Amino acid sequence: MKNKDLLYKATLFEAGLELHKIRSLVTDVKAKRLRRIFFARVDYAEKLRKFKKYEKDLKEADRSFARFVKLLNKSSVYKGYKNFIEEISEKSEIPENDLKNFVENSDVIISFINEKVKFKKGTPREYWSEFYLPFPAHRSQKKYEIDEIYRVWKKTDPKAKELINKIRIKRKNQEASCIYNSGKDVFEIRCDLVTKTLPEIFTFVHELGHARHEKILLESGSQAGRYLKEKNAYEFALRLVKKIAPEDEFWAYLWFKTKEILVNGLFEYFVYTKHNIKPAKLYAELHNRFYRKRVQRENYYYLTIPSLLIENGRFFTACVPFVEAFKEVIIKVDS
């Protein structure tokens, strides 16, 4: 047992060295510049020209990330798990059947949402490359007011009015969260509400879902793990936003949101459960599942996402409850 503990610590130390190497190859400043290349409104040739400057470092960081993944899996084995995914699934209380059917259910959702959206005809092949961020044909900039959201919510939920009186919104440019302040008996929702377009509103409504579920838990004296909390919040958000947004805008945004969550969640799942995975190639293949023209071969954008590098498993543990919520709220109702 003592030897295993020492091996576990030594493996984590090695993993830390690999992570440090990745972060030195793709610094925060460099990641910011790379994101500008990916999202800049310039032609494809210009994007490629700028990307070449960073290609060597990105390829080395990609190889280093593959080594990091192997070491993290090894550390989980020393703790008695098959791999890192099994470890974080247990800690997040993901039900065994949901984990078992995760990939199959994800494929069903991808097929479903791809059928729901339309893209402009005749878009160039490069539009589907790793250097663009495709959007469905309907991309609205409509703004939504919080009072409007509350009004729709109160029509469908008898518990809404009481809870709304306990909601306090903290508009901060940081990661969204919902915290119960027991001293004041209020739920503080911290989120970015600058544009009030659908991406921000979905995040806000998701946090409202956390507040509603937390209130139920407090009243019953119960507790819940991350999986159940996230599943409830996603179910709440999907139901309410579907009622608030016009149909074409809802499906367009949901395609984009689903792609964001599933690409990163499946990436974490496969990279830790498959042998000899090439991360950039895998990331490209996952994007291709959503695209009309499957042209991506390698996509290094994942190296610019700190959560994928540092908060390992975070996307996966959010993705599984999202998949289950999507099945329950969207596919069942729409069928």
Residue pairs with C-beta under 8 A, 6 or more apart in sequence:
4 78
5 78
7 78
8 75
8 78
8 79
11 71
11 74
11 75
11 78
12 71
12 75
14 71
15 68
15 71
15 72
15 75
18 64
18 65
18 67
18 68
18 71
19 68
19 309
19 310
21 61
21 64
22 61
22 64
22 65
22 68
22 303
22 309
23 309
25 57
25 58
25 60
25 61
25 64
26 34
26 57
26 58
26 61
26 303
26 304
28 306
30 54
30 57
31 303
31 304
31 306
32 304
33 54
34 51
34 54
34 58
34 300
34 301
34 303
34 304
35 301
35 304
37 47
37 50
37 51
37 54
37 131
38 47
38 130
38 131
38 132
38 133
38 301
38 304
39 133
40 46
40 47
40 50
44 124
44 126
44 129
44 131
47 131
48 131
51 131
58 280
58 300
58 303
59 280
59 300
61 300
61 303
62 278
62 279
62 280
62 298
62 300
62 303
65 279
65 303
65 309
66 277
66 278
66 279
69 84
69 271
69 272
69 277
69 279
72 84
72 272
72 312
73 83
73 84
73 272
75 84
76 82
76 83
76 84
76 86
76 87
77 83
79 87
81 87
81 90
83 272
83 273
84 272
84 312
84 313
85 268
85 269
85 272
85 273
85 313
85 316
88 312
88 313
88 316
88 317
89 99
89 317
89 320
92 225
92 226
92 227
92 313
92 317
93 225
93 226
93 227
93 228
94 227
94 317
94 320
94 321
95 227
98 227
98 320
98 321
98 323
98 324
99 320
102 269
102 319
102 320
102 323
103 266
103 269
105 323
105 324
105 327
106 262
106 265
106 266
106 319
106 323
108 327
108 331
109 258
109 262
109 323
109 326
109 327
109 331
110 258
110 262
110 289
110 290
112 330
112 331
112 334
113 251
113 254
113 255
113 258
114 255
114 290
116 251
116 254
116 255
117 136
117 137
117 251
117 252
117 255
118 136
118 137
118 138
119 134
119 136
119 137
119 292
120 137
123 292
125 293
125 295
126 132
126 295
127 134
127 293
128 134
128 291
128 292
128 293
128 294
128 295
128 296
129 295
129 296
130 284
130 287
130 296
130 298
130 299
130 300
130 301
134 291
135 252
135 256
136 251
136 252
136 255
136 256
137 252
138 248
138 249
138 251
138 252
139 252
140 197
140 198
140 246
140 249
140 252
141 195
141 197
142 197
142 198
142 246
142 249
143 195
143 196
143 197
144 196
144 197
144 198
144 201
144 244
144 245
145 196
146 169
146 193
146 204
148 244
149 201
149 204
149 205
149 208
149 240
149 244
150 160
150 164
152 240
152 243
152 244
153 160
153 164
153 208
153 240
154 160
154 161
154 164
156 239
156 240
156 243
157 212
159 212
159 215
163 187
163 211
163 212
163 215
166 185
166 186
166 187
166 211
166 215
167 186
167 187
167 189
167 208
167 211
168 181
168 186
168 187
168 188
168 189
169 189
169 191
169 193
169 204
170 188
170 189
170 190
170 191
171 191
171 192
171 193
171 194
172 190
172 191
172 192
173 192
173 194
174 190
174 192
175 190
176 189
176 190
176 191
176 192
176 203
176 204
176 206
176 207
177 189
177 190
177 191
177 207
178 187
178 188
178 189
178 190
178 207
178 208
178 210
178 211
178 214
179 187
179 188
179 190
180 186
180 187
180 188
180 211
180 214
180 218
181 187
181 188
187 211
187 214
187 215
189 204
189 207
189 208
189 211
190 207
191 200
191 203
191 204
191 207
192 200
192 203
193 200
193 204
194 200
198 241
198 245
198 249
198 250
198 253
199 253
199 256
199 257
201 241
201 244
202 237
202 241
202 253
202 257
205 236
205 237
205 240
205 241
205 244
206 233
206 234
206 236
206 237
207 233
208 236
208 237
208 240
209 232
209 233
209 234
209 235
209 236
209 237
209 240
210 229
210 232
210 233
212 232
212 236
213 224
213 229
213 232
213 233
213 236
214 229
216 222
217 223
217 224
224 232
226 317
227 317
227 320
227 321
228 321
230 317
230 318
230 321
230 322
231 321
231 324
231 325
234 321
234 322
234 325
234 326
234 329
235 325
235 328
235 329
238 254
238 325
238 326
238 329
238 330
239 329
241 250
242 250
242 329
242 330
245 253
254 330
255 290
258 322
258 326
259 287
259 290
261 315
261 318
261 319
261 322
262 286
262 319
262 322
262 323
263 283
263 286
263 287
263 290
264 302
264 305
264 308
264 315
264 319
265 315
265 316
265 318
265 319
265 320
265 322
265 323
266 286
266 319
267 279
267 282
267 283
267 286
267 302
267 308
267 315
268 308
268 312
268 313
268 314
268 315
268 316
268 319
269 316
269 319
270 277
270 282
270 286
271 277
271 279
271 282
272 313
278 298
279 302
280 298
280 299
280 300
280 302
281 297
281 298
283 298
283 299
283 300
283 301
283 302
284 296
284 297
284 298
284 299
285 296
287 296
287 299
288 294
288 295
288 296
302 308
303 309
307 314
307 315
308 315
